[in-house]
Amino acid sequence: MADWFNWVTWATLAVLAFASLVVLLYPTRGAVGARLRPWVDRCLARVSGPGDLEWLDWKPVMLVGLLVFAAVSTYGVVSGQYGCRPPGLSDPVGLLNSGRAFWAGQNPFSVPDCGGQIDVPYGLAAVLLDALGSLGGVPGIYVVWGAIAFTIVPLVGHLATTDRRQVLLYVGTSVLLVPVVTSQIDGATNAIVPVVVLLSLYLAERHEIAAAALGGFLSSARFPNLFPVLAGTGGRRRRYLAFATAAASFGAATALAYALWGSNFLDPVFFQQLGRRSFSLNLYGVLLLSNALPSSLAIEVGQATLTLALVLAAFFFVRSPIRSVAIVLTGLALLTPFLSFTILVWLLPVALAGTRARWWLWGVALVGSLNYDLALNVWAWEDGVSWPSAALDVVLTVLLIALFVELWRTELAARRPLAAASGVR
């Protein structure tokens, strides 16, 4: 049975999906774009007054996102939603206690939480951020992770070389940003993946090796983050050194965490995440809904092999760093047996890969949100009707495959003029 929170969520997703669709349609040729542009221009003129739209850069987009996040977070703290008043464990309390455990010299990966115990599946970089946030209690946890999550906006603004304003508005209105980040702390913590990817791309334009070192260390927050960071070094001038530096930096952070906490660190951060099977929005979800997915080491081995092959293929054959990370992030979404709605925020850097990629990403965002917030949360888990979610799992997988193919097709098309100019036949 849907409650008021479900209806607010659905209304928000509908408004944002429509807004991002308008952003995509605005520059298109043909009857739709021609009719849409005057209406949009009039709406913007009412907001900004007559004149140009030079003010419409990353700052107002980020400000709106932060204001929404602050309002939702304040309500959650004041109402007790983020505390131990509701039954069950509380993720914000778990992150708070993880940060406090770090300061006390205790194990930050398994901490008390609302009368129970919670495993914190985030690595060294995330623990350090939790430690910083814990100085301000639960509000401090939200301030730290919210500030990190919304740095996506200025990073996208700086990296978008063409159609900057459209890309910014698309990301700002995407259902993969504000709804994911504000709805639960897991969305804000997952946002560190696109932030690290974008930050590595941005800094690499200034210093390739320093960017690789920082990207490798920050990837210790969520270990799959290392894969797009490694792939993104393939288009750099000193790509082998950058690749080795990122891997060594991640390895050093992992070795340090293991030296401090041993298996208390490895189990929740690596092994438990590799075997996580609660639900998934891709094709694995069909098997999970019917309890037909076996718990087998072969799945992890196959997933690891395909992921490594994908990273190496992107490193050696993709010259655009942005397309390289987009290909790997899309591949990870296809390969993981635990694709949650909050993990879909990892795909936001794909918005930089071109207009056609943004169209496919819009479909992924819409289907993923419908699946999680309606088909799973209401129909499957409350009403016991699982076939709509299974059907949407298939649709989302098809969209991800189409996006994956589109990214490779765009890369191959971009290489043809280069080959022709160099005389390669």
C-alpha positions as CSV (number, residue, x, y, z in Angstrom):
1,M,0.0,0.0,0.0
2,A,1.5,3.3,-1.1
3,D,1.8,6.0,1.6
4,W,2.4,9.8,1.3
5,F,6.2,9.3,1.0
6,N,5.7,7.1,-2.0
7,W,3.4,9.6,-3.7
8,V,5.9,12.5,-3.0
9,T,8.7,10.3,-4.4
10,W,6.7,9.4,-7.5
11,A,5.7,13.1,-8.1
12,T,9.3,14.2,-7.7
13,L,10.6,11.6,-10.1
14,A,7.9,12.5,-12.7
15,V,8.7,16.2,-12.6
16,L,12.5,15.6,-12.9
17,A,12.1,13.0,-15.7
18,F,10.0,15.5,-17.6
19,A,12.5,18.4,-16.9
20,S,15.5,16.3,-18.1
21,L,13.4,15.3,-21.2
22,V,12.8,19.0,-22.0
23,V,16.6,19.6,-21.7
24,L,17.2,16.8,-24.2
25,L,14.5,17.9,-26.6
26,Y,15.3,21.7,-26.5
27,P,18.3,21.7,-29.0
28,T,16.8,19.1,-31.3
29,R,15.8,19.9,-34.9
30,G,12.3,19.3,-36.1
31,A,8.8,20.2,-35.0
32,V,9.2,19.2,-31.3
33,G,12.3,21.3,-30.7
34,A,10.9,24.2,-32.7
35,R,7.7,24.3,-30.6
36,L,9.5,23.7,-27.3
37,R,12.2,26.3,-27.5
38,P,9.9,29.5,-27.4
39,W,8.0,28.1,-24.4
40,V,11.2,27.3,-22.5
41,D,12.7,30.7,-23.4
42,R,9.6,32.4,-22.0
43,C,9.8,30.4,-18.8
44,L,13.5,31.2,-18.3
45,A,12.8,34.9,-19.1
46,R,10.3,35.0,-16.2
47,V,12.9,33.7,-13.9
48,S,15.9,35.8,-15.0
49,G,14.3,38.7,-16.8
50,P,15.2,39.7,-20.4
51,G,18.7,39.3,-21.5
52,D,21.1,36.4,-22.0
53,L,21.5,33.4,-19.7
54,E,25.2,33.8,-18.8
55,W,24.2,33.4,-15.1
56,L,23.1,29.8,-15.9
57,D,26.3,28.0,-15.0
58,W,27.1,25.3,-12.4
59,K,26.7,27.6,-9.4
60,P,22.9,28.0,-9.4
61,V,22.4,24.3,-10.3
62,M,24.6,23.2,-7.4
63,L,22.9,25.7,-5.1
64,V,19.4,24.4,-5.8
65,G,20.6,20.8,-5.2
66,L,22.3,21.7,-1.9
67,L,19.2,23.6,-0.7
68,V,17.0,20.6,-1.4
69,F,19.5,18.2,0.3
70,A,19.7,20.5,3.3
71,A,15.9,20.8,3.6
72,V,15.4,17.0,3.4
73,S,18.3,16.3,5.7
74,T,17.2,18.8,8.3
75,Y,13.7,17.3,8.3
76,G,15.2,13.8,8.8
77,V,17.4,14.9,11.7
78,V,14.7,17.0,13.4
79,S,12.0,14.4,13.0
80,G,14.2,11.6,14.3
81,Q,14.1,9.6,11.0
82,Y,17.9,9.4,11.0
83,G,18.2,8.3,14.6
84,C,17.2,5.1,16.4
85,R,13.5,6.0,16.9
86,P,12.2,3.9,13.9
87,P,12.6,0.2,14.3
88,G,15.7,-1.4,12.8
89,L,19.2,-0.2,12.1
90,S,20.0,3.3,10.9
91,D,22.7,3.8,8.3
92,P,23.5,7.4,9.4
93,V,24.0,6.2,13.0
94,G,26.2,3.4,11.7
95,L,28.4,5.9,9.7
96,L,28.6,8.1,12.8
97,N,29.7,5.3,15.0
98,S,32.2,4.2,12.4
99,G,33.8,7.7,12.4
100,R,33.8,7.7,16.2
101,A,35.4,4.2,16.3
102,F,38.2,5.5,14.1
103,W,39.0,8.3,16.5
104,A,38.9,5.9,19.5
105,G,41.3,3.5,17.7
106,Q,38.7,0.8,17.4
107,N,37.4,-1.2,14.4
108,P,35.4,1.2,12.2
109,F,34.0,-1.5,9.9
110,S,31.7,-3.3,12.5
111,V,30.0,-0.9,14.9
112,P,27.0,-0.8,17.2
113,D,23.9,0.6,15.7
114,C,20.5,1.2,17.4
115,G,20.9,-1.9,19.7
116,G,22.3,-4.0,16.9
117,Q,25.5,-4.3,14.9
118,I,26.2,-3.0,11.4
119,D,29.0,-3.8,9.0
120,V,30.3,-0.7,7.2
121,P,31.2,-1.7,3.6
122,Y,33.3,1.4,2.8
123,G,37.1,1.5,2.7
124,L,39.8,3.7,4.2
125,A,39.0,7.0,2.4
126,A,35.3,6.7,3.3
127,V,36.2,6.0,7.0
128,L,38.3,9.1,7.1
129,L,35.4,11.1,5.8
130,D,33.1,9.5,8.4
131,A,35.6,10.5,11.0
132,L,35.5,14.1,9.9
133,G,31.7,14.1,9.8
134,S,31.4,12.5,13.2
135,L,32.8,15.6,14.8
136,G,29.4,17.2,14.1
137,G,27.2,14.2,15.0
138,V,24.6,12.9,12.5
139,P,24.3,16.4,10.9
140,G,28.0,16.4,10.4
141,I,27.8,13.1,8.5
142,Y,25.2,14.6,6.2
143,V,27.2,17.8,5.7
144,V,30.3,15.9,4.7
145,W,28.7,13.4,2.3
146,G,26.3,16.0,0.9
147,A,29.1,18.4,0.1
148,I,31.0,15.6,-1.6
149,A,28.0,14.4,-3.6
150,F,27.1,17.8,-5.1
151,T,30.7,18.5,-6.3
152,I,29.5,16.4,-9.2
153,V,27.9,19.6,-10.6
154,P,31.0,21.9,-10.8
155,L,33.1,19.0,-12.0
156,V,30.7,18.3,-14.8
157,G,30.6,22.0,-15.6
158,H,34.4,22.1,-15.9
159,L,34.7,18.9,-18.0
160,A,31.9,19.6,-20.5
161,T,33.8,21.0,-23.5
162,T,30.6,21.3,-25.7
163,D,27.0,21.9,-24.8
164,R,28.1,22.8,-21.2
165,R,24.8,24.5,-20.2
166,Q,22.8,21.6,-21.5
167,V,24.9,19.0,-19.8
168,L,24.7,20.9,-16.5
169,L,20.9,21.2,-16.7
170,Y,20.6,17.6,-17.7
171,V,22.7,16.4,-14.7
172,G,20.9,18.8,-12.4
173,T,17.5,17.6,-13.4
174,S,18.4,13.9,-13.6
175,V,16.6,11.5,-11.3
176,L,20.0,10.0,-10.6
177,L,21.2,13.1,-8.7
178,V,19.0,14.9,-6.2
179,P,16.5,12.1,-5.5
180,V,19.2,9.5,-5.1
181,V,21.5,11.7,-2.9
182,T,18.7,13.0,-0.7
183,S,16.5,9.9,-0.3
184,Q,19.0,8.0,1.8
185,I,22.6,8.3,3.1
186,D,23.5,5.3,0.9
187,G,22.8,7.5,-2.1
188,A,25.2,10.3,-0.9
189,T,28.0,7.8,-0.1
190,N,27.6,6.1,-3.4
191,A,28.0,9.5,-5.1
192,I,31.7,9.4,-4.2
193,V,32.2,7.1,-7.2
194,P,31.3,9.6,-9.9
195,V,32.9,12.4,-7.9
196,V,36.3,10.5,-7.8
197,V,36.0,9.6,-11.5
198,L,35.2,13.2,-12.5
199,L,37.9,14.6,-10.2
200,S,40.5,12.3,-11.7
201,L,39.5,13.4,-15.2
202,Y,39.6,17.1,-14.2
203,L,43.0,16.9,-12.4
204,A,44.5,14.8,-15.1
205,E,44.3,17.7,-17.5
206,R,46.7,19.5,-15.2
207,H,48.9,16.7,-13.8
208,E,48.4,13.1,-14.9
209,I,50.4,11.4,-12.2
210,A,49.1,13.3,-9.3
211,A,45.5,12.8,-10.5
212,A,46.1,9.0,-10.8
213,A,47.6,8.9,-7.3
214,L,44.7,10.8,-5.8
215,G,42.1,8.8,-7.8
216,G,43.7,5.5,-6.6
217,F,43.6,6.5,-2.9
218,L,40.1,7.9,-3.1
219,S,38.9,4.7,-4.8
220,S,39.6,2.9,-1.5
221,A,36.2,4.4,-0.4
222,R,34.4,2.0,-2.8
223,F,36.8,-0.5,-4.4
224,P,34.9,-0.8,-7.8
225,N,35.8,2.9,-8.2
226,L,39.3,1.8,-9.1
227,F,38.2,0.2,-12.4
228,P,37.0,3.4,-14.2
229,V,39.9,5.4,-12.7
230,L,42.4,2.8,-14.2
231,A,40.6,2.8,-17.5
232,G,40.6,6.6,-17.7
233,T,44.4,6.7,-17.7
234,G,44.5,4.9,-21.1
235,G,44.0,8.1,-23.0
236,R,46.8,10.0,-21.3
237,R,50.3,10.8,-22.6
238,R,52.0,8.8,-19.8
239,R,49.3,6.2,-19.5
240,Y,51.4,3.3,-18.3
241,L,52.9,5.3,-15.5
242,A,49.5,6.8,-14.6
243,F,47.9,3.3,-14.6
244,A,50.6,1.9,-12.3
245,T,50.4,5.0,-10.0
246,A,46.6,4.6,-9.5
247,A,47.0,0.9,-8.8
248,A,49.9,1.4,-6.4
249,S,48.0,4.2,-4.6
250,F,44.9,2.1,-4.1
251,G,47.1,-0.9,-3.1
252,A,48.9,1.3,-0.5
253,A,45.6,2.4,1.0
254,T,44.3,-1.1,1.1
255,A,47.6,-2.5,2.7
256,L,47.5,0.2,5.3
257,A,43.9,-0.6,6.2
258,Y,44.7,-4.3,6.4
259,A,47.7,-3.6,8.6
260,L,45.5,-1.7,11.0
261,W,42.4,-3.8,11.0
262,G,43.1,-7.1,9.2
263,S,40.1,-9.3,8.3
264,N,37.8,-6.9,10.1
265,F,38.5,-4.6,7.1
266,L,38.7,-7.2,4.3
267,D,35.4,-9.1,5.0
268,P,32.9,-6.2,5.0
269,V,34.7,-4.0,2.4
270,F,35.6,-6.7,-0.2
271,F,34.3,-10.3,0.4
272,Q,30.8,-9.4,1.7
273,Q,30.2,-7.0,-1.2
274,L,31.3,-9.5,-3.8
275,G,28.8,-12.0,-2.6
276,R,25.9,-9.5,-1.9
277,R,22.7,-10.8,-3.4
278,S,19.7,-9.0,-1.9
279,F,18.2,-7.6,-5.1
280,S,19.3,-6.1,-8.4
281,L,17.8,-3.9,-11.1
282,N,19.6,-5.6,-14.0
283,L,19.0,-9.1,-15.4
284,Y,20.3,-10.7,-12.1
285,G,17.2,-9.3,-10.5
286,V,15.0,-11.7,-12.4
287,L,16.8,-14.6,-10.9
288,L,16.9,-13.1,-7.4
289,L,13.2,-12.5,-7.4
290,S,12.6,-16.2,-8.1
291,N,15.4,-17.3,-5.8
292,A,17.1,-19.0,-8.8
293,L,20.5,-17.3,-8.6
294,P,23.0,-19.8,-7.1
295,S,25.5,-18.7,-4.5
296,S,28.5,-19.8,-6.4
297,L,32.2,-18.8,-6.5
298,A,31.9,-19.1,-10.3
299,I,29.8,-16.0,-10.5
300,E,32.4,-13.9,-8.6
301,V,35.2,-15.3,-10.7
302,G,33.3,-14.7,-14.0
303,Q,32.4,-11.2,-12.9
304,A,36.0,-10.4,-11.9
305,T,37.3,-11.8,-15.2
306,L,34.9,-9.8,-17.4
307,T,35.5,-6.7,-15.4
308,L,39.3,-7.0,-15.8
309,A,38.9,-7.7,-19.5
310,L,36.7,-4.6,-19.8
311,V,39.1,-2.3,-18.0
312,L,42.0,-3.5,-20.2
313,A,40.0,-3.1,-23.4
314,A,39.0,0.4,-22.4
315,F,42.6,1.2,-21.4
316,F,44.2,0.0,-24.6
317,F,41.6,0.8,-27.3
318,V,39.6,3.9,-26.1
319,R,41.5,7.2,-26.6
320,S,38.8,9.4,-25.0
321,P,39.2,9.3,-21.1
322,I,35.5,10.4,-20.7
323,R,34.2,7.6,-23.0
324,S,36.6,5.1,-21.3
325,V,35.3,5.7,-17.9
326,A,31.7,5.8,-19.2
327,I,32.2,2.4,-20.9
328,V,33.6,0.8,-17.7
329,L,30.9,2.3,-15.5
330,T,28.2,1.0,-17.8
331,G,29.9,-2.4,-17.9
332,L,29.9,-2.5,-14.1
333,A,26.2,-1.8,-14.0
334,L,25.6,-4.8,-16.3
335,L,28.0,-7.2,-14.5
336,T,27.1,-6.6,-10.8
337,P,24.6,-9.0,-9.2
338,F,23.7,-6.1,-6.8
339,L,22.6,-3.1,-8.9
340,S,20.7,-0.9,-6.5
341,F,19.0,2.4,-7.4
342,T,21.7,4.3,-5.4
343,I,24.4,2.6,-7.4
344,L,22.9,4.0,-10.6
345,V,24.3,7.4,-9.5
346,W,27.7,6.0,-10.6
347,L,26.5,6.4,-14.2
348,L,26.3,10.3,-14.1
349,P,29.7,10.8,-15.8
350,V,28.1,9.1,-18.9
351,A,26.3,12.5,-19.4
352,L,29.6,13.9,-20.7
353,A,29.9,11.3,-23.4
354,G,27.5,12.9,-25.9
355,T,23.9,13.6,-26.7
356,R,23.0,10.1,-27.8
357,A,24.5,8.7,-24.6
358,R,22.4,11.1,-22.5
359,W,19.3,9.9,-24.2
360,W,20.1,6.3,-23.3
361,L,21.0,7.4,-19.7
362,W,17.7,9.1,-19.4
363,G,15.9,5.8,-20.2
364,V,18.1,4.0,-17.7
365,A,17.3,6.6,-15.0
366,L,13.6,6.5,-15.7
367,V,13.3,2.7,-15.8
368,G,15.5,2.2,-12.8
369,S,13.5,4.7,-10.7
370,L,10.2,3.1,-11.7
371,N,11.5,-0.3,-10.9
372,Y,12.9,0.6,-7.4
373,D,10.3,3.1,-6.2
374,L,7.2,1.3,-7.5
375,A,7.7,-2.2,-8.8
376,L,10.1,-3.3,-6.1
377,N,9.2,-1.2,-3.1
378,V,5.4,-1.4,-3.4
379,W,4.3,-4.2,-5.8
380,A,7.0,-6.8,-5.1
381,W,8.0,-6.3,-1.4
382,E,4.6,-5.2,-0.1
383,D,2.1,-6.7,-2.4
384,G,4.0,-9.8,-3.4
385,V,3.7,-9.2,-7.2
386,S,7.1,-9.5,-8.6
387,W,6.6,-9.8,-12.4
388,P,6.6,-6.0,-13.1
389,S,10.0,-5.7,-11.4
390,A,11.3,-8.7,-13.4
391,A,10.1,-7.1,-16.6
392,L,11.7,-3.8,-15.8
393,D,14.9,-5.6,-14.9
394,V,15.0,-6.9,-18.5
395,V,14.2,-3.5,-19.9
396,L,16.9,-1.8,-17.9
397,T,19.4,-4.4,-19.0
398,V,18.5,-3.8,-22.7
399,L,19.0,-0.1,-22.2
400,L,22.4,-0.6,-20.5
401,I,23.5,-2.8,-23.4
402,A,22.3,-0.2,-25.9
403,L,24.2,2.5,-24.0
404,F,27.3,0.3,-23.8
405,V,27.2,-0.3,-27.6
406,E,26.5,3.4,-28.3
407,L,29.6,4.4,-26.3
408,W,31.8,2.0,-28.3
409,R,30.2,3.0,-31.6
410,T,31.0,6.7,-30.8
411,E,34.6,5.8,-29.9
412,L,35.1,3.9,-33.2
413,A,33.5,6.8,-35.2
414,A,35.8,9.3,-33.6
415,R,38.8,7.2,-34.5
416,R,38.1,7.0,-38.2
417,P,39.0,10.7,-39.0
418,L,42.2,10.3,-37.0
419,A,43.1,7.1,-38.9
420,A,42.4,8.8,-42.2
421,A,44.5,11.9,-41.3
422,S,47.4,9.7,-40.4
423,G,47.1,7.7,-43.7
424,V,46.1,4.5,-42.0
425,R,44.0,2.2,-44.3
